[in-house]
Amino acid sequence: MSPPPAPTRPEQSSRGVLVRYATAATLARIADGSAATALILLALERTDSAAIGGLLAAATTLPHLVAALLSRSSRA
């Protein structure tokens, strides 16, 4: 029986993987928050209605709230 082929890439340290993951997660979180803020400001500028801005803010946070509630209820 022949030995398994040698890996083509050297093994990465777990710290390097964690740093890349944390960097990507941080950038994604910043982009998500910035997009929501930009949409709300755009709605306020176009409509001059705080009610529309408030509804849009609620609509952008609703998926996060629903996901948290569903996650919590599935563990109970």
C-alpha positions, 0 to 999 in steps of 0.5 A: 500500500502506498502512502497518502499524497503529501498536502500541496499547501502547508498546514495553517496555524489555527491563530491565522485562521481565527484572525482571518475569520475575525477580520472578515466578520468585522468587515461584514458587520460594519458593511451591514450596519453602514448599509442600514444607516445609509438607507435610513438617511436616504429615506429621510432625505427623500421623504422628509418623514421621520415616520418613514425613517423609523419604519425602515429602521424597524424593517432592517432590524426585524430579521435579526430580532426574529432570528434571535427569537427563533433560535431561543425558542428552538433551544427551549 
